[in-house]
Amino acid sequence: MNTYTDQELEALLADLESDLVERKETLRGDAQAKARQAVCAFANDLPNRQRAGVLFIGVNDAGQPSGLPVTDDLLRHIADFKADGSMVPPPSMVVEKRRLHGADVAVAHVFPAEAPPVRYDGRIWIRIGPRRGVASRQDEHILSEKRRHRDRPFDAQPLPGAVLADLSRRRFEEEYLPQAFHPDVLAANDRTYEERLAATKMIASPEDPTPTVAGMLVLGIRTLDYIPGAYVQFLRIAGTQLGDAPVQDEAVIDGVLLDVVRRLDEKLAAHNRTAVDITSSPTEIRESTYPLPALQQLTRNALLHRSYEGTNAPTRVYWFDDRIEILSPGGPFGSVTSETFGQPGFTDYRNPVLAEAMRVLGLVQRFGYGIPAARTQLAKAGHPPPEFEVNANWVRCTVRARP
């Protein structure tokens, strides 16, 4: 967000009814506290102007310069408003000396806070027209809603350094769009490529076509260049302890999410041996070591709910002789706790855009369905229930072989 030009500042000085302006001749007496209240109010931006508010020091109520000397000490003192701990969270400000109407004036541009409400001295100050005031309960609720709206989940955030060419247009138009929209809608829709990507949250916006985290996971040409942990490490271990037995098979499974899931499914199916019983029934009975649909639900659940932020760790699938361990980076999220993890009715989404993409691609059928479905399938096949070890940094799911 930019600061105003001199011409814009002079226009604001003349607008005595603006909710974007506070004028002070000096910072003596109670003027300093009122100036801080104004900074707090501008940061909260209750009217949702999405523009910087301006605190003028050295200007009278009529909008004319008062002749106050604008010294370096004065500018530092104003800049300290955000750093002395009286405002939480600290507001974003630019403090400078400007030449307005032929005189020097101290100007502080105060930008709307990314995480309102901002409090000064324990109170939430707001601006209503030219008046300051303490926020009511309803005002505070509005500010909190603004914060939640601005707090985009990590998978919806743009990836620094990524460009539109890092996404596969072919995959988007041939694989994703036909699943996301009815053919009649696509035929009648004259939106541009960028507008369609933005509508599915694969880029930040049509004006800012930076790929999002979800866009890179679903459509990325070089996903690991931007999200180093976006792969699966698969091991088949001939034994029951990691390190004490030979590794029969290993694979690093990377690429876009659809390819990762398909290749992981192939690995699971290849190692899931089928026993044939020809004595217990007039017809042969085929029984796999594990119910494959249960393994698919649990591994896809790990890919969906894992954290892709602040970690380079992969999702790990370790297949031992007596169990399968699925290790997912990131602990419980939102309303889910370690006590309620995996229980019916308790679900939240760290990666809501990715969740929608997996539904569009047919990798999940219903949200909140994966773990309960896996429990049912394992029980039918005679397996113990899946075990979950949950802490703040990772979740381990253990599927044990039949007794």
PyMOL commands that set and color helices and strands:
alter all, ss='L'
color gray80, all
select helices_A, chain A and resi 6-14+31-44+72-82+137-150+154-156+164-166+169-180+183-188+193-199+213-219+223-226+257-271+292-305+352-360+370-380
alter helices_A, ss='H'
color red, helices_A
select strands_A, chain A and resi 21-24+53-57+87-88+92-100+103-111+119-120+123-128+131-134+232-237+247-253+274-277+285-288+315-319+323-329+387-390+394-400
alter strands_A, ss='S'
color yellow, strands_A
deselect
rebuild
show_as cartoon
